[in-house]
Amino acid sequence: MNRVATQDPVRIGDLESIAELFRNNGKFLLTTHEGPDGDALGSLLGAHYLLDALGRDSVMFLAAKEFPLPIEYRQMPLEEVFHEPPADLRDRVVVFLDCGNIERMPVDFLSSGGQQVVNIDHHHDNTGFGDLNYVDSGASCTAEIIYELALLLNVRMTPAMARALYIGIVTDTGKFMYDATTPRTHEVAAALIEAGVDVDDVNQRLYESVPIEKARLLSRALDGIEFHCGGDLITTYITAEDYEAAGAGEEMTEGIVDHLRSIEGIRVAAVIRDQVSRGRAARKISLRAGDTGTDVSALARMFGGGGHVKAAGCSTELGFDQIVSEICRGLDRQPAG
Protein backbone atom coordinates (compact mmCIF):
# COMPACT_ATOMS: atom_id res chain seq x y z
CA MET A 1 0.00 0.00 0.00
CA ASN A 2 1.37 3.44 -0.95
CA ARG A 3 1.32 5.90 1.91
CA VAL A 4 1.64 9.65 1.83
CA ALA A 5 4.26 10.90 4.26
CA THR A 6 3.00 12.78 7.27
CA GLN A 7 3.28 16.52 6.66
CA ASP A 8 5.98 18.34 8.58
CA PRO A 9 4.57 20.49 11.37
CA VAL A 10 3.81 24.09 10.42
CA ARG A 11 4.95 26.73 12.89
CA ILE A 12 4.31 30.43 12.41
CA GLY A 13 5.47 33.00 14.98
CA ASP A 14 6.56 32.37 18.55
CA LEU A 15 4.54 31.95 21.71
CA GLU A 16 6.56 34.53 23.64
CA SER A 17 5.22 37.24 21.31
CA ILE A 18 1.66 36.21 22.24
CA ALA A 19 2.57 36.19 25.93
CA GLU A 20 4.07 39.68 25.61
CA LEU A 21 0.91 40.96 23.94
CA PHE A 22 -1.22 39.47 26.73
CA ARG A 23 1.01 41.20 29.30
CA ASN A 24 0.95 44.60 27.60
CA ASN A 25 -2.70 45.05 26.65
CA GLY A 26 -5.71 45.58 28.87
CA LYS A 27 -8.75 44.72 26.75
CA PHE A 28 -9.45 41.69 24.56
CA LEU A 29 -12.24 40.16 22.51
CA LEU A 30 -11.92 36.38 22.03
CA THR A 31 -13.65 34.42 19.29
CA THR A 32 -13.40 31.19 17.31
CA HIS A 33 -14.73 29.59 14.13
CA GLU A 34 -18.37 29.06 13.22
CA GLY A 35 -19.90 25.72 14.22
CA PRO A 36 -17.51 25.54 17.19
CA ASP A 37 -16.31 22.13 18.36
CA GLY A 38 -14.81 21.10 21.68
CA ASP A 39 -11.37 22.54 20.97
CA ALA A 40 -12.81 25.84 19.72
CA LEU A 41 -14.93 26.24 22.85
CA GLY A 42 -12.32 24.85 25.24
CA SER A 43 -9.58 27.17 23.98
CA LEU A 44 -12.01 30.11 23.93
CA LEU A 45 -13.04 29.57 27.55
CA GLY A 46 -9.52 28.63 28.64
CA ALA A 47 -8.04 31.81 27.15
CA HIS A 48 -10.79 33.84 28.82
CA TYR A 49 -9.91 32.36 32.21
CA LEU A 50 -6.21 32.97 31.54
CA LEU A 51 -6.75 36.66 30.75
CA ASP A 52 -9.02 37.02 33.76
CA ALA A 53 -6.24 35.61 35.95
CA LEU A 54 -3.91 38.27 34.52
CA GLY A 55 -6.41 40.96 35.49
CA ARG A 56 -7.33 41.76 31.90
CA ASP A 57 -10.75 42.78 30.56
CA SER A 58 -11.74 39.85 28.33
CA VAL A 59 -15.03 39.24 26.52
CA MET A 60 -15.94 36.19 24.44
CA PHE A 61 -17.92 36.52 21.20
CA LEU A 62 -19.96 33.96 19.28
CA ALA A 63 -22.81 34.84 16.93
CA ALA A 64 -26.29 34.03 18.25
CA LYS A 65 -26.78 31.57 15.37
CA GLU A 66 -24.19 29.25 16.98
CA PHE A 67 -26.62 28.52 19.81
CA PRO A 68 -27.89 26.19 21.09
CA LEU A 69 -24.54 24.44 21.27
CA PRO A 70 -24.26 20.68 20.80
CA ILE A 71 -25.50 18.81 23.86
CA GLU A 72 -21.97 17.62 24.64
CA TYR A 73 -20.69 21.16 25.23
CA ARG A 74 -23.47 22.55 27.39
CA GLN A 75 -21.42 21.58 30.43
CA MET A 76 -19.22 24.59 29.61
CA PRO A 77 -20.12 27.87 31.35
CA LEU A 78 -20.55 30.15 28.33
CA GLU A 79 -23.45 32.25 29.60
CA GLU A 80 -21.32 35.40 29.41
CA VAL A 81 -20.60 35.06 25.69
CA PHE A 82 -21.44 38.21 23.72
CA HIS A 83 -23.65 37.87 20.62
CA GLU A 84 -23.17 41.49 19.55
CA PRO A 85 -19.97 43.55 19.38
CA PRO A 86 -19.16 45.44 22.59
CA ALA A 87 -19.37 49.22 22.37
CA ASP A 88 -15.62 49.53 22.97
CA LEU A 89 -14.60 47.01 20.29
CA ARG A 90 -12.04 49.37 18.76
CA ASP A 91 -10.20 49.47 22.09
CA ARG A 92 -9.86 45.69 22.20
CA VAL A 93 -7.34 43.27 20.73
CA VAL A 94 -9.29 40.65 18.77
CA VAL A 95 -7.98 37.12 19.34
CA PHE A 96 -9.06 34.32 17.00
CA LEU A 97 -8.65 30.85 18.51
CA ASP A 98 -8.63 27.56 16.55
CA CYS A 99 -9.65 29.39 13.38
CA GLY A 100 -7.80 28.41 10.19
CA ASN A 101 -8.98 31.39 8.16
CA ILE A 102 -10.92 34.51 8.97
CA GLU A 103 -13.76 33.51 6.64
CA ARG A 104 -14.64 30.75 9.14
CA MET A 105 -15.97 33.47 11.46
CA PRO A 106 -18.09 35.34 8.89
CA VAL A 107 -18.88 38.42 10.95
CA ASP A 108 -18.11 41.66 9.15
CA PHE A 109 -17.21 43.72 12.18
CA LEU A 110 -14.36 41.34 13.06
CA SER A 111 -12.69 41.65 9.65
CA SER A 112 -13.41 45.28 8.75
CA GLY A 113 -10.17 46.67 10.17
CA GLY A 114 -9.45 49.00 13.02
CA GLN A 115 -8.49 46.40 15.62
CA GLN A 116 -5.30 44.45 16.14
CA VAL A 117 -5.99 40.84 15.18
CA VAL A 118 -4.20 37.93 16.84
CA ASN A 119 -4.39 34.41 15.42
CA ILE A 120 -3.67 31.39 17.69
CA ASP A 121 -4.20 28.01 16.06
CA HIS A 122 -2.88 24.53 15.29
CA HIS A 123 -4.31 23.84 11.81
CA HIS A 124 -1.69 23.12 9.16
CA ASP A 125 -3.62 25.12 6.55
CA ASN A 126 -3.96 28.30 8.63
CA THR A 127 -3.69 31.33 6.34
CA GLY A 128 -1.75 33.50 8.81
CA PHE A 129 -4.42 36.20 8.65
CA GLY A 130 -3.55 37.96 11.90
CA ASP A 131 -1.43 41.01 12.58
CA LEU A 132 0.27 38.66 15.04
CA ASN A 133 0.14 34.91 14.40
CA TYR A 134 1.07 31.83 16.38
CA VAL A 135 0.31 28.59 14.57
CA ASP A 136 1.76 25.25 15.67
CA SER A 137 0.41 22.25 13.78
CA GLY A 138 2.59 20.03 15.93
CA ALA A 139 0.25 20.74 18.84
CA SER A 140 -2.62 18.28 19.17
CA CYS A 141 -5.13 21.12 19.54
CA THR A 142 -5.38 24.83 20.27
CA ALA A 143 -6.26 24.07 23.91
CA GLU A 144 -2.79 22.54 24.28
CA ILE A 145 -1.28 25.82 23.06
CA ILE A 146 -3.32 27.80 25.61
CA TYR A 147 -1.96 25.51 28.33
CA GLU A 148 1.61 26.25 27.18
CA LEU A 149 0.79 29.96 27.13
CA ALA A 150 -0.48 29.76 30.72
CA LEU A 151 2.84 28.17 31.75
CA LEU A 152 4.77 30.90 29.98
CA LEU A 153 2.74 33.58 31.77
CA ASN A 154 3.05 31.84 35.17
CA VAL A 155 -0.73 31.63 35.47
CA ARG A 156 -1.94 29.09 38.02
CA MET A 157 -4.13 26.42 36.46
CA THR A 158 -7.52 26.56 38.18
CA PRO A 159 -9.97 23.62 38.03
CA ALA A 160 -12.29 25.64 35.75
CA MET A 161 -9.51 26.51 33.28
CA ALA A 162 -8.18 22.97 33.39
CA ARG A 163 -11.62 21.52 32.63
CA ALA A 164 -12.11 23.79 29.61
CA LEU A 165 -8.70 22.89 28.18
CA TYR A 166 -9.16 19.19 28.92
CA ILE A 167 -12.43 19.19 26.95
CA GLY A 168 -10.54 20.76 24.04
CA ILE A 169 -7.83 18.12 24.17
CA VAL A 170 -9.99 15.03 24.66
CA THR A 171 -12.40 15.95 21.85
CA ASP A 172 -9.85 17.13 19.28
CA THR A 173 -7.66 14.06 19.77
CA GLY A 174 -10.63 11.69 19.49
CA LYS A 175 -10.13 10.56 23.10
CA PHE A 176 -6.35 10.41 22.46
CA MET A 177 -6.77 8.09 19.45
CA TYR A 178 -5.76 10.40 16.57
CA ASP A 179 -2.18 10.55 15.35
CA ALA A 180 -1.88 14.22 16.39
CA THR A 181 -1.67 12.88 19.96
CA THR A 182 1.92 13.15 21.20
CA PRO A 183 3.72 12.34 24.46
CA ARG A 184 3.40 16.06 25.29
CA THR A 185 -0.38 15.83 24.82
CA HIS A 186 -0.56 13.14 27.51
CA GLU A 187 1.69 15.19 29.79
CA VAL A 188 -0.57 18.21 29.41
CA ALA A 189 -3.67 16.09 30.04
CA ALA A 190 -2.06 14.66 33.19
CA ALA A 191 -1.25 18.17 34.45
CA LEU A 192 -4.84 19.27 33.83
CA ILE A 193 -6.15 16.28 35.78
CA GLU A 194 -3.79 17.15 38.62
CA ALA A 195 -5.22 20.70 38.52
CA GLY A 196 -8.68 19.36 39.31
CA VAL A 197 -10.40 17.93 36.22
CA ASP A 198 -13.06 15.36 37.10
CA VAL A 199 -12.35 13.01 34.17
CA ASP A 200 -15.35 10.76 34.80
CA ASP A 201 -17.78 13.68 34.92
CA VAL A 202 -16.35 15.30 31.77
CA ASN A 203 -16.52 12.09 29.78
CA GLN A 204 -19.99 11.17 31.05
CA ARG A 205 -21.26 14.53 29.80
CA LEU A 206 -19.37 14.32 26.51
CA TYR A 207 -20.07 10.73 25.52
CA GLU A 208 -22.60 9.04 27.80
CA SER A 209 -25.50 11.47 28.17
CA VAL A 210 -27.16 11.03 24.78
CA PRO A 211 -30.77 12.26 24.45
CA ILE A 212 -33.14 9.80 22.77
CA GLU A 213 -33.73 12.35 20.00
CA LYS A 214 -30.06 12.26 19.09
CA ALA A 215 -30.11 8.45 19.02
CA ARG A 216 -33.10 8.59 16.65
CA LEU A 217 -31.28 11.07 14.41
CA LEU A 218 -28.22 8.81 14.36
CA SER A 219 -30.44 5.88 13.38
CA ARG A 220 -31.85 7.83 10.45
CA ALA A 221 -28.35 8.95 9.43
CA LEU A 222 -27.03 5.38 9.42
CA ASP A 223 -30.06 4.20 7.44
CA GLY A 224 -29.16 6.81 4.82
CA ILE A 225 -25.60 5.64 4.19
CA GLU A 226 -24.53 5.61 0.54
CA PHE A 227 -21.26 4.78 -1.22
CA HIS A 228 -19.80 6.86 -4.06
CA CYS A 229 -16.58 7.24 -6.05
CA GLY A 230 -16.22 3.49 -6.50
CA GLY A 231 -16.59 2.89 -2.77
CA ASP A 232 -13.98 5.47 -1.73
CA LEU A 233 -16.56 7.87 -0.30
CA ILE A 234 -19.27 7.07 2.23
CA THR A 235 -21.97 9.66 2.86
CA THR A 236 -25.17 10.29 4.67
CA TYR A 237 -27.47 13.24 4.09
CA ILE A 238 -29.40 14.59 7.08
CA THR A 239 -32.36 16.61 5.85
CA ALA A 240 -34.72 19.04 7.53
CA GLU A 241 -37.28 16.23 7.47
CA ASP A 242 -34.88 13.98 9.41
CA TYR A 243 -34.58 16.55 12.18
CA GLU A 244 -38.34 16.86 12.39
CA ALA A 245 -38.98 13.10 12.39
CA ALA A 246 -36.36 12.51 15.11
CA GLY A 247 -37.47 15.49 17.17
CA ALA A 248 -33.83 16.61 17.07
CA GLY A 249 -32.03 19.89 16.49
CA GLU A 250 -29.03 20.54 14.27
CA GLU A 251 -26.81 20.60 17.34
CA MET A 252 -27.42 16.84 17.75
CA THR A 253 -25.34 15.93 14.67
CA GLU A 254 -22.08 16.12 16.64
CA GLY A 255 -20.09 12.89 16.30
CA ILE A 256 -22.23 11.21 13.62
CA VAL A 257 -19.44 11.43 11.05
CA ASP A 258 -17.18 9.30 13.27
CA HIS A 259 -19.60 6.38 12.93
CA LEU A 260 -19.18 6.56 9.16
CA ARG A 261 -15.41 6.93 9.38
CA SER A 262 -15.17 3.58 11.17
CA ILE A 263 -16.55 1.67 8.16
CA GLU A 264 -13.88 -0.58 6.71
CA GLY A 265 -12.32 0.21 3.33
CA ILE A 266 -13.44 3.79 2.75
CA ARG A 267 -11.15 6.75 2.02
CA VAL A 268 -13.47 9.55 3.14
CA ALA A 269 -16.58 9.80 5.28
CA ALA A 270 -18.91 12.78 4.80
CA VAL A 271 -21.97 13.86 6.74
CA ILE A 272 -23.89 16.38 4.65
CA ARG A 273 -26.69 18.11 6.49
CA ASP A 274 -29.27 20.76 5.89
CA GLN A 275 -28.79 23.92 7.92
CA VAL A 276 -32.26 25.16 8.67
CA SER A 277 -31.15 27.92 11.05
CA ARG A 278 -31.67 31.35 9.60
CA GLY A 279 -28.64 33.11 8.17
CA ARG A 280 -26.62 29.99 7.35
CA ALA A 281 -25.47 28.48 4.10
CA ALA A 282 -27.78 25.75 2.88
CA ARG A 283 -25.63 22.74 3.83
CA LYS A 284 -22.78 21.87 6.16
CA ILE A 285 -20.27 19.15 5.37
CA SER A 286 -18.25 17.26 7.99
CA LEU A 287 -15.35 15.24 6.54
CA ARG A 288 -13.14 12.52 8.01
CA ALA A 289 -10.30 10.58 6.39
CA GLY A 290 -10.52 6.82 6.49
CA ASP A 291 -6.99 6.14 5.20
CA THR A 292 -3.51 7.56 5.68
CA GLY A 293 -3.16 9.11 2.23
CA THR A 294 -6.16 11.42 1.94
CA ASP A 295 -6.15 15.05 3.04
CA VAL A 296 -9.76 16.02 3.76
CA SER A 297 -8.75 19.61 4.55
CA ALA A 298 -7.94 19.97 0.83
CA LEU A 299 -11.45 18.74 0.04
CA ALA A 300 -12.95 21.21 2.53
CA ARG A 301 -11.01 24.09 0.97
CA MET A 302 -12.78 23.40 -2.31
CA PHE A 303 -15.93 24.65 -0.56
CA GLY A 304 -14.26 27.52 1.33
CA GLY A 305 -13.66 25.55 4.54
CA GLY A 306 -10.64 23.89 6.09
CA GLY A 307 -9.36 21.92 9.02
CA HIS A 308 -7.01 19.02 9.64
CA VAL A 309 -5.61 16.43 7.24
CA LYS A 310 -7.94 13.83 8.76
CA ALA A 311 -10.85 15.99 9.94
CA ALA A 312 -12.29 19.07 8.26
CA GLY A 313 -15.51 20.89 7.50
CA CYS A 314 -17.20 23.54 5.39
CA SER A 315 -20.54 25.05 4.41
CA THR A 316 -21.98 25.42 0.93
CA GLU A 317 -25.07 26.36 -1.05
CA LEU A 318 -24.61 23.37 -3.38
CA GLY A 319 -27.03 20.46 -3.44
CA PHE A 320 -26.20 16.93 -2.34
CA ASP A 321 -25.41 15.55 -5.82
CA GLN A 322 -23.14 18.49 -6.63
CA ILE A 323 -21.31 18.11 -3.33
CA VAL A 324 -20.67 14.41 -3.96
CA SER A 325 -19.48 15.13 -7.49
CA GLU A 326 -17.01 17.77 -6.26
CA ILE A 327 -15.65 15.50 -3.51
CA CYS A 328 -15.13 12.69 -6.02
CA ARG A 329 -13.25 15.07 -8.31
CA GLY A 330 -11.10 16.13 -5.37
CA LEU A 331 -10.37 12.51 -4.48
CA ASP A 332 -9.28 11.82 -8.05
CA ARG A 333 -6.56 14.44 -7.59
CA GLN A 334 -5.19 12.73 -4.45
CA PRO A 335 -3.37 9.39 -4.32
CA ALA A 336 -5.03 6.66 -2.28
CA GLY A 337 -3.29 5.71 0.96
LINBEL-V29156 format. One record per backbone hydrogen bond with DSSP energy under -0.5 kcal/mol. NH is the residue of the N-H (numbers start at 1). CO is the residue of the C=O. If there is no record, write none. Layout:
BEGIN
<<NH:CO> <NH:CO>>
END
This chain:
BEGIN
<<12:135> <17:14> <18:14> <19:15> <20:16> <21:17> <22:18> <23:19> <24:20> <25:21> <28:57> <29:93> <30:59> <31:95> <33:97> <34:104> <41:37> <42:38> <43:39> <44:40> <45:41> <46:42> <47:43> <48:44> <49:45> <50:46> <51:47> <52:48> <53:49> <54:50> <55:52> <56:51> <57:26> <58:56> <59:28> <61:30> <62:82> <66:63> <67:64> <73:70> <74:71> <76:73> <78:76> <81:78> <82:60> <89:86> <91:88> <92:89> <93:27> <94:116> <95:29> <95:93> <96:94> <96:118> <97:31> <98:120> <100:98> <104:101> <105:102> <107:105> <108:106> <110:107> <111:108> <112:108> <118:94> <119:132> <120:96> <120:118> <121:134> <125:307> <126:123> <127:100> <131:117> <132:117> <134:119> <135:12> <136:121> <137:10> <139:136> <145:141> <146:142> <147:143> <148:144> <149:145> <150:146> <151:147> <152:148> <153:149> <154:151> <155:150> <156:154> <158:156> <162:158> <163:159> <164:160> <165:161> <166:162> <167:163> <168:164> <169:165> <170:166> <171:167> <172:168> <173:169> <174:171> <175:170> <177:173> <178:173> <181:178> <186:182> <187:183> <188:184> <189:185> <190:186> <191:187> <192:188> <193:189> <194:190> <195:191> <196:193> <197:192> <199:197> <202:198> <203:199> <204:200> <205:201> <206:202> <207:203> <208:203> <208:204> <211:209> <214:211> <215:211> <216:212> <217:213> <218:214> <219:215> <220:216> <221:217> <222:218> <223:219> <224:220> <225:222> <226:235> <228:233> <231:228> <232:229> <233:228> <234:268> <235:226> <236:270> <238:236> <238:272> <239:237> <243:239> <244:240> <245:241> <246:242> <247:243> <248:243> <252:249> <253:250> <254:251> <256:253> <258:255> <259:255> <259:256> <260:256> <261:257> <262:258> <263:260> <266:263> <267:232> <268:232> <269:288> <270:234> <271:286> <272:236> <272:270> <273:271> <273:284> <274:238> <275:282> <276:274> <280:277> <283:316> <284:273> <285:314> <286:271> <287:312> <288:269> <289:310> <290:267> <291:267> <296:294> <296:309> <298:295> <299:295> <300:296> <301:297> <302:298> <302:299> <303:300> <304:301> <305:300> <306:313> <308:311> <312:287> <313:306> <314:285> <316:283> <323:319> <324:320> <325:321> <326:322> <327:323> <328:324> <329:325> <330:326> <331:327> <332:328> <333:329> <333:330> <334:331>>
END
